[in-house]
Amino acid sequence: MSFIWPPLLATLFLVPLGLLLYAYLDVRRRRRLAAYGGSGLAQTVTRRPGIRGRFPAVLLILGLSAISLAMARPQAVLSLPRQDGTVILAFDVSASMAATDLQPTRIAAAKAAAKDFVAKQPTSINIGVVAFSDSGIQVQQPTNDQASVISAIDRLTPERGTSVAEGILASLKVIAIAEAGPYANNYYSNASPASTPTPTPTPVPAGTHAPAAIVLLSDGENNESPDPMAAAQAAANQGVRIYTVGLGSAAGSTVTVNGFQLHTQLDEATLQQISQVTDGTYYNATDAQQLRSIYDNLDTGLVLQPQMTEITSIFAGAGLLLLIAGALTSLYWLGRMP
């Protein structure tokens, strides 16, 4: 436990100081009463209180201590429940995405569709961004900060070849890290790998890992290994749906790459097969507005997320209850307020 305003912990010293002052005044009062001699009034007042007499004072001391702690605004790491879901936007950033058969370009159309999707998501959905050409990399870790996601999307530009499989595999890795939580061992190490290989997860029915999904925005043209269908099957085995968005036209377009003319066209068959294998849905770019329906098929899951939380109200409430209890017990047992 830590405190936001630790200097106010000094108020705790007022409690023992108050006790010392009370004890001093009580002793002085008893001495004055003892000066009256053996009168019944003096003997009654100077008699030491029993357990009942001390119990209200103990409650009051505990209450004042709790309120002093509350003034310092304590905070602690608590595992709080929340409804959570993860969507990975996997962008094809290969050179063919500069084609103009979608205006102004394929990648611009992909960005527009994705940003519209992001803007319509609730805060319970964490959105990550993966970019892939001949390899796949995480551009934005999953977050519910929509401004950060949109900023990451705006930074994407066309690059080299196309490996749809790398985009899928990178997205699955990002989902696994996000679901492992902030305290997972997802860091790099130069240690030798373990001699026992990591066991292959048991396949589950496609589409059953509902709290996570991948939205793959691509023209579908694959010219790099590995096989995209093998990657799609890996996603299906983990129960992760892939929703594919086809960008481009069947007629295609010609782009210039490093001084060479390259004809590129939409490969709908590959994208449809990927979505079918994973129990997802294929969308044409002209239907990109329907991406919002992805959320309808995304079941958020209840997770426990450790986070630093201020617990001032707990201490303040406990202190108030203790003070009230002390006052009531003193009134009931001793016939007076403390």
Beta strands, then each sheet from edge to edge (+ up, - down):
strand 1: 2-3
strand 2: 74-92
strand 3: 125-132
strand 4: 136-143
strand 5: 212-218
strand 6: 241-246
strand 7: 253-257
strand 8: 260-264
strand 9: 282-284
strand 10: 301-310
sheet 1: 1+ 2- 3- 4+
sheet 2: 1+ 2- 5- 6- 9-
sheet 3: 1+ 2- 10+
sheet 4: 7+ 8-
end
